[in-house]
Amino acid sequence: MTERLLDRQTELLKYLTSGAAIFETETDTSTRGANFGMDSRLLHLEARFSHEKRMAKIGWALSRTLDLLGTARSKFIRDFAETNPPLSIGRLENSRQFCSFLLARWGGDPPYLPDVAAFELAYAEVHAGDGRMGVINATDAPLGAIRRHPRAVLLRTNYDIRPIMEDLVAAPPPAPRDTRLAVTMLPDSADPVVFELPENIFVLLEGLDEFTDPGTTEDEPGMKLFIADLVARGLVEIRQ
Amino acid sequence: MTTGARPLVGVGYRSILDEWIRNNLNRFEVLEVTVDNFKVGGEASQAAIVDLVGQIPLTAHGIGLSIGTDGPLDFAYLDEIAAIIDRVRATAYSEHLAFTQVPGYSLGNLLPLPSTEAVAESVIAKVRCIQSRISVPFLLENITYLFQWPDSDLSDAEFLNLICSETGSGLLLDIENLYLNASNHGVDPYAFLDALPPGLAKEMHLAGGVTVRESFLEQPFLADSHSHRVPDGAWDLLEYALVRQKPHSIIIERFDAVDEILDDVTHLRTRIDRVFGAPA
């Protein structure tokens, strides 16, 4: 019986995204390549090219993270490739896969690496306009209702890693400190901005997934100014 | 000397080149927008592309359709692309005759299909479906490949011609891909060009790649990296192709080294002049 083309394509992609095809030598892969009736050396080259392209996409968003992997880099990337085949051609999607893998697996040095990865991913998402931009416009929300700005991404980190994001080489290793950050875009700004937030405002913003009528609190002293400040910082959106 | 409209000359648009492209807009007659980049771009990058509408013709190019996957088309994706095509008022929409993904795996590299009549029939049905859902002509692009399927029994040109003749779809002739396949696999590029019906190529691509040397390879391989000047061999193929093909546009695919892009644009016009004569 003739094998369906989709089955053959699936087997081929499984192979081309496998650690064996990407990392092993021609000698190691020759038998498996021959199963497709193709030149195993060329399949190895295809697999390697595709993997390098994927890692370049991940490096676009997570460059500091990759640098900080240090001597663990080769082994870690291989483990990632072997357990996380690419699901999309997108830079952000591949970066999210890598970040999730790192957050789940990293137990090494430096201990603040998961924070760096989460920060870099958030920054890339905001820069690409891919925070929560897909959220549905709640047209039935009352005018004047507020919600967390769809562009804003909130981040809890165990270290204040902002100095090493500025200068990886010169900044001292960050000390442990619970830090609440917001990454967002200001109107007419080309690059994201980062704010450190007090815990109470962080929690407030976390709860503002949906448009909420601020009417009950608006009479409190300073509330209008407070909301205006959050809007100016790109953290809150008002239903117009 | 040949007659007919001269092809428009342009480059591929990328957000990182936006400022440079705007500053040099009068050097180009067309821009190629990658619809998949538009799709995932933020508001600002989308607005920058939409701002170009009316200033210069835009043509739409895709990398994410995977028309060759042996499964149903992704209609949700296609409808998003159709909306982008309308939004940027693209003159055509091109995609690669290739597959990049199956459920659960997305390689991100263009892979060849078995060149058989059965596979062509499957692609023909999809092309017809695409044509019914988009508002502009659909073009298929020839790819470069590292390997071929053992059951392929049609030549590259026969495979493309079969699909294009059955569907009326045009060809986006990537000269660099043809040049690479000739070098890597011994395909006769002139025989390929001779086998194409006159007028089939509606658009063309030019680019420059790198040579890959590995101890496990019997010969160096050329790879399509869009990172170097267009090689002489590709210019010669372009000139040969232009005698029988009258594309609407020719795009230089390069996204760095802007001075070299402009050099290639200038040289492209020289090559067009040699076939069409100097512009009046």
Chai-1 contact restraints between the chains, C-beta under 6 A:
chainA,res_idxA,chainB,res_idxB,connection_type,confidence,min_distance_angstrom,max_distance_angstrom,comment,restraint_id
A,L5,B,D70,contact,1.0,0.0,6.0,A-B,restraint_1
A,L6,B,D70,contact,1.0,0.0,6.0,A-B,restraint_2
A,L6,B,G71,contact,1.0,0.0,6.0,A-B,restraint_3
A,Q9,B,D70,contact,1.0,0.0,6.0,A-B,restraint_4
A,Q9,B,V102,contact,1.0,0.0,6.0,A-B,restraint_5
A,T10,B,V102,contact,1.0,0.0,6.0,A-B,restraint_6
A,L13,B,V102,contact,1.0,0.0,6.0,A-B,restraint_7
A,L13,B,Y105,contact,1.0,0.0,6.0,A-B,restraint_8
A,L13,B,L107,contact,1.0,0.0,6.0,A-B,restraint_9
A,T17,B,Y105,contact,1.0,0.0,6.0,A-B,restraint_10
A,E26,B,F216,contact,1.0,0.0,6.0,A-B,restraint_11
A,G37,B,P150,contact,1.0,0.0,6.0,A-B,restraint_12
A,M38,B,F147,contact,1.0,0.0,6.0,A-B,restraint_13
A,R41,B,F216,contact,1.0,0.0,6.0,A-B,restraint_14
A,L42,B,L146,contact,1.0,0.0,6.0,A-B,restraint_15
A,L42,B,F147,contact,1.0,0.0,6.0,A-B,restraint_16
A,L45,B,L146,contact,1.0,0.0,6.0,A-B,restraint_17
A,E46,B,L146,contact,1.0,0.0,6.0,A-B,restraint_18
A,S50,B,L107,contact,1.0,0.0,6.0,A-B,restraint_19
A,S50,B,G108,contact,1.0,0.0,6.0,A-B,restraint_20
A,S50,B,N109,contact,1.0,0.0,6.0,A-B,restraint_21
A,K53,B,G108,contact,1.0,0.0,6.0,A-B,restraint_22
A,R54,B,G108,contact,1.0,0.0,6.0,A-B,restraint_23
A,P85,B,Y105,contact,1.0,0.0,6.0,A-B,restraint_24
A,P86,B,S106,contact,1.0,0.0,6.0,A-B,restraint_25
A,L87,B,S106,contact,1.0,0.0,6.0,A-B,restraint_26
A,S88,B,S106,contact,1.0,0.0,6.0,A-B,restraint_27
A,I89,B,G64,contact,1.0,0.0,6.0,A-B,restraint_28
A,I89,B,S106,contact,1.0,0.0,6.0,A-B,restraint_29
A,I89,B,G108,contact,1.0,0.0,6.0,A-B,restraint_30
A,G90,B,V40,contact,1.0,0.0,6.0,A-B,restraint_31
A,A128,B,G42,contact,1.0,0.0,6.0,A-B,restraint_32
A,G129,B,G42,contact,1.0,0.0,6.0,A-B,restraint_33
A,G129,B,E43,contact,1.0,0.0,6.0,A-B,restraint_34
